Amino acid sequence: MDWKVLLPTVGRVLGGPLGGMAVEAVAKAIGISEPTTAKVQDALDGNTLTDAQIVALREADTQLKVRMRDRKSTRLNSSHIT
């Protein structure tokens, strides 16, 4: 399974400046305690995810996309305040 296709938002931000949001979302979805980018990457690359975890990851990816959109909207709106 190519998780970057399954989880496009996570794939786009993991390892970048917003990577912490992706790590948090994935860790919460699949139950990783003390999450790090490496632990998340290993879990996604390991091909050992259950069907329930995949469903939770898809939901987390969608929620992450919404959070990023809201964050961008808030940032844009606040930049127009003088």
N, C-alpha and C positions, 0 to 999 in steps of 0.2 A: 504494500500500500504506500503510495506517495502522499505523505501527510501534508505536503505543501499545496497539493491540489485539493485535498479534503478540507484543509484549514487555511484558506488563502490569507486571511487577515493575520493569523499567527505567523504564517510563513513570511509575510512581508515585514513584520516588525521585530521578530525574534532576532536578537543580535544587534539591533539598531538602538537609537536613542530612546525608543519607547519599548524596548525589549522587556523591561521590568513588568510592564502591564501584561505582556504575553506570557511571561513566566508565571506570574500570579494566576492568570486565568486558567492556564493549562494545569498547573499544580493543584488548584482547587478542584478542577473537573475530574482529575484522576487520582487524587488523594496522595500527592507527594508532600511529605512533611519536610520542612526546611528547604524550600525549593531554590534551585540554582539553575542557571541556563544549561549547564552541563547535564544535570539530572533530567530536566525537561527534554533536552535533545536526545538523551539516551532512551528515555521512555518512548518518544515518538519514533525513533529509528529502530527500536527493538522488535517491532512487529509482534508484540505480545499483548496488545490492548484487547480487552473484551468488547463485545458488542455494546454493552452499557456504557463503557468508557468512551467509545467512539461517538455515541449519541451525546454524551455529556460534553465531549470536546467540540462537536459541531455547535451545540448551544453556546458554549463558551466563546467560540470564534465569532458567532453572531453578536453576542453581548459585547465583545471587545470592539467589534466594528462600530456598534452604537456608541460606546464610550468614547472612541476616538472621534467620531463625528460630532458628538456633543462637546468634546474638548475643543475641537477646531472651531465650532460655532461660537462657543464662549470666548475664545481668544479673538476671533474676528469681531465680535460685537464689542468687546472691551477696547479694541484698538480704535474704534470709531468714537469713543467717548472723549470729549475734550474738556 
